[in-house]
Amino acid sequence: ASSADGSENLRVTVSTGDPSQSGLKITKHLVINTVSPKIVLYPVTNKEEVVWSQSIKSPLSLGLNSLSIIAEPYYLMKGDRLTTYSWSYEGQPITPDYQEPNIINLVPPDSSSKINQAGIKVTASSNIIRQVAEKVLVVKF
């Protein structure tokens, strides 16, 4: 059961199947502190290397430059079949490369000095839990 502080409470009761020890039960109560999932964006260089030491903050000023960014989910179940990425730019869906769905390329629009929003949503699901993390990045060109 979830509590108000976001932790999960788990109670386990174990009893013996031995008839000579009827009534023997052991109960353990555990509190598992959980963390909400989040997404961190990182730049990807021209050599396709991720700059892990420089997370991208909002707003991001690019001027007339283009930039590839990678979305890295934290505190989220990971795996090719468990994680899906949904990107949008100015409210319009973006279809990323199917081989690297967590990377998109930001290219400046025709007019400069305009604020554009690049929004990302990452969803991970399994048979046991479903988690969602969202990140919105304001890009100034």
C-alpha positions in Angstrom: 0.0 0.0 0.0 1.2 3.5 -0.8 1.5 6.1 1.9 1.2 9.9 1.8 5.0 10.4 1.7 5.3 8.2 -1.4 6.8 5.2 0.3 5.4 1.7 -0.2 4.4 -0.5 2.8 4.8 -4.2 2.5 3.8 -6.8 5.0 4.9 -10.4 4.6 3.6 -13.3 6.8 5.2 -16.7 6.7 3.7 -19.7 8.4 5.0 -23.3 8.6 3.3 -26.2 6.9 4.4 -28.5 9.8 1.3 -29.6 11.8 3.4 -30.0 15.0 4.1 -26.3 14.9 0.6 -25.0 14.3 0.1 -21.4 14.9 3.8 -20.5 14.2 3.8 -17.3 12.1 6.4 -14.8 11.4 5.4 -11.3 10.2 7.8 -8.7 8.9 6.7 -5.1 8.0 8.9 -3.3 5.5 8.8 0.3 4.4 10.3 0.8 1.0 11.0 4.5 0.2 10.4 5.2 -3.5 11.6 8.0 -5.7 9.6 9.6 -8.5 11.1 8.9 -12.0 12.6 11.8 -13.9 14.3 12.5 -17.2 17.6 14.3 -17.6 18.6 15.7 -21.1 22.2 15.7 -22.3 23.9 17.0 -25.4 25.2 14.7 -28.0 28.4 15.8 -29.9 29.0 15.6 -33.6 31.0 12.5 -32.9 27.8 11.0 -31.4 29.3 11.0 -27.9 27.0 11.9 -25.0 28.4 14.7 -22.7 27.2 13.1 -19.4 28.8 15.9 -17.3 26.6 18.6 -18.9 22.9 18.1 -18.4 20.7 20.5 -20.3 18.8 23.1 -18.3 15.7 25.0 -19.4 15.6 27.5 -21.0 18.3 26.5 -23.5 19.7 29.2 -25.8 20.9 27.8 -29.1 20.8 30.8 -31.4 21.1 29.5 -35.0 22.9 26.3 -33.9 21.4 22.9 -34.1 21.9 20.3 -31.3 21.2 16.6 -30.7 19.8 15.7 -27.3 19.4 12.4 -25.5 16.8 11.7 -22.9 18.0 9.6 -20.1 15.4 8.3 -17.6 16.3 7.9 -14.0 14.5 5.9 -11.3 12.5 4.2 -14.1 12.5 0.6 -15.2 14.7 0.4 -18.3 14.8 -2.1 -21.2 14.1 -2.1 -24.9 10.7 -3.5 -24.5 9.8 -1.6 -21.3 10.7 1.9 -22.2 8.9 4.0 -24.9 9.6 7.6 -25.8 7.1 10.2 -27.1 8.5 13.5 -28.3 6.7 16.7 -29.3 8.0 20.0 -30.6 5.7 23.1 -30.4 2.9 20.7 -29.6 3.5 18.6 -32.7 4.6 14.9 -32.4 8.2 14.1 -33.5 9.1 10.7 -34.8 12.7 9.9 -33.6 15.0 7.5 -35.2 13.6 4.0 -34.5 17.1 2.7 -33.6 17.7 5.5 -31.0 14.2 6.7 -29.9 15.7 8.6 -27.0 17.6 11.0 -29.2 16.3 13.9 -31.3 17.9 16.7 -33.3 16.9 20.3 -32.6 17.2 22.5 -35.7 16.5 26.3 -35.6 13.3 27.5 -37.3 13.3 29.9 -40.2 12.8 33.0 -37.9 15.2 33.7 -35.0 14.5 35.1 -31.5 11.5 32.8 -31.1 10.8 30.7 -28.0 10.1 27.1 -29.0 9.2 24.3 -26.6 10.5 20.8 -27.0 8.6 18.4 -24.8 9.5 14.9 -24.0 7.6 12.2 -22.3 9.1 8.8 -21.3 6.9 5.9 -20.3 8.0 2.6 -18.8 5.6 -0.2 -18.2 5.7 -3.8 -17.1 3.3 -6.4 -15.8 4.0 -5.3 -12.3 4.3 -1.5 -12.4 3.6 1.5 -14.7 5.8 4.6 -14.4 5.7 7.9 -16.3 8.2 10.7 -16.3 7.9 13.9 -18.2 10.4 16.7 -19.1 9.7 20.0 -20.9 12.6 22.0 -22.3 12.2 25.6 -23.5 14.5 26.3 -26.4 15.4 29.8 -27.5 16.6 30.2 -31.1 
